[in-house]
Amino acid sequence: MLSVKILGPGCPNCKRVEQLTRKALQELDLEAEVQKVTDPSEIVEMGVMSTPGLAINDEVVCKSRIPTLEEVTGYLKEAAAQS
């Protein structure tokens, strides 16, 4: 199962990244543990200085912007293929 982390304080942009991620997971019929990481020190520790961020299997795949649904789908497909 994939591990997905939404990195951010819970702002509208972070919520949008979560919505896109959940939609992509549903479209791909993939199971994943989705976590929200809101602790600023943990977010910085992952190398994200500006939120929102998205990490899959502890690898940051997008930061400082909202990815498109197509981008999120691609990130998830790639991570699933490597699992």
C-alpha positions, 0 to 999 in steps of 0.5 A: 500500500502506498503512503501519501503525505499532504504537507501543509498547515491546512490552508485551502491550497493544501486541501485542494492537493488532498482532494486531487490526490484522493480523486486520483487514487479513486480513479486509479483504484489504488489503496493508500494511507493518506496522512496530513502533515501539519507540523512545520518542523516536520514539513521543513525536515522533508525539504519543503520550505513553501507549502503545499507539498505532496510526498509519496512513499516518503519522497517529495514529488511536488512542493510550493504549488498545486499540481494538476490531477494529471500530475498527481495521477502520474506520480501515483502510477509511478510509485505504484509501479515501483512498489 
